[in-house]
Amino acid sequence: MANTAQARKRARQSEKQRERNASQRSEFRTAVKKVIKAVEAGDKEAAKSVYQASVSVIDSIADKKIVHKNKASRHKSRLSAAIKAMA
């Protein structure tokens, strides 16, 4: 356990940040799942609109360094490819 006032404050701050990061990481995963669900449903127009909304969420989370920018890019690329592959 933290012994100094500085260490106690740091522990409080770390916990808040961990919770915030976990929440935003969850938001990232939800955005990806929404696009996948739309692609599986087979409606290309709906998938495109959901993808556009998800891209902004993915980018903002990557900007905050909660997920690495390459991981965000990889997800966007794969989701885009899935939408393009729809007939």
C-alpha positions as CSV (number, residue, x, y, z in Angstrom):
1,M,0.0,0.0,0.0
2,A,1.1,3.6,-0.7
3,N,2.9,5.2,2.3
4,T,3.2,8.8,1.3
5,A,0.6,11.4,0.3
6,Q,2.1,11.6,-3.1
7,A,1.9,7.8,-3.6
8,R,-1.7,7.7,-2.4
9,K,-2.7,10.4,-4.8
10,R,-0.8,8.6,-7.7
11,A,-2.7,5.4,-6.8
12,R,-6.0,7.3,-7.0
13,Q,-5.2,8.8,-10.3
14,S,-4.0,5.5,-11.7
15,E,-7.2,3.8,-10.8
16,K,-9.3,6.6,-12.4
17,Q,-7.2,6.4,-15.6
18,R,-7.4,2.6,-15.7
19,E,-11.2,2.8,-15.5
20,R,-11.4,5.4,-18.2
21,N,-9.1,3.5,-20.5
22,A,-11.1,0.3,-19.9
23,S,-14.3,2.1,-20.8
24,Q,-12.9,3.5,-24.0
25,R,-11.3,0.2,-25.0
26,S,-14.8,-1.4,-24.6
27,E,-16.2,1.4,-26.8
28,F,-13.6,0.5,-29.4
29,R,-14.6,-3.2,-29.4
30,T,-18.3,-2.3,-29.5
31,A,-17.7,-0.1,-32.6
32,V,-15.9,-3.0,-34.4
33,K,-18.6,-5.5,-33.5
34,K,-21.3,-3.2,-34.8
35,V,-19.7,-3.1,-38.2
36,I,-19.2,-6.9,-38.3
37,K,-22.8,-7.4,-37.3
38,A,-23.9,-5.1,-40.1
39,V,-21.7,-6.9,-42.7
40,E,-23.1,-10.3,-41.6
41,A,-26.7,-8.9,-41.9
42,G,-25.9,-8.3,-45.6
43,D,-27.0,-4.7,-45.9
44,K,-24.2,-2.9,-47.6
45,E,-25.6,0.6,-47.2
46,A,-26.2,0.1,-43.4
47,A,-22.7,-1.4,-43.1
48,K,-21.2,1.7,-44.7
49,S,-23.0,4.1,-42.4
50,V,-22.1,2.1,-39.3
51,Y,-18.5,1.9,-40.6
52,Q,-18.3,5.7,-40.9
53,A,-19.5,6.2,-37.3
54,S,-17.1,3.5,-36.1
55,V,-14.1,5.1,-37.8
56,S,-14.3,8.2,-35.8
57,V,-14.5,6.3,-32.6
58,I,-11.6,4.1,-33.6
59,D,-9.5,7.1,-34.6
60,S,-10.2,9.1,-31.4
61,I,-9.2,6.1,-29.2
62,A,-6.0,5.7,-31.2
63,D,-5.2,9.4,-30.9
64,K,-5.5,9.0,-27.1
65,K,-3.0,6.1,-27.3
66,I,-5.5,3.7,-25.7
67,V,-4.9,1.3,-28.6
68,H,-1.9,1.5,-30.9
69,K,-2.4,3.5,-34.1
70,N,-1.4,0.4,-36.2
71,K,-4.0,-1.7,-34.5
72,A,-6.6,0.9,-35.2
73,S,-5.5,1.1,-38.8
74,R,-5.6,-2.7,-39.1
75,H,-9.1,-2.9,-37.8
76,K,-10.3,-0.1,-40.1
77,S,-8.6,-1.8,-43.1
78,R,-10.2,-5.2,-42.4
79,L,-13.6,-3.8,-41.8
80,S,-13.4,-1.7,-45.0
81,A,-12.3,-4.8,-46.9
82,A,-15.2,-6.8,-45.5
83,I,-17.7,-4.1,-46.7
84,K,-16.1,-3.9,-50.1
85,A,-16.3,-7.7,-50.4
86,M,-20.1,-7.6,-50.0
87,A,-21.9,-8.4,-53.2
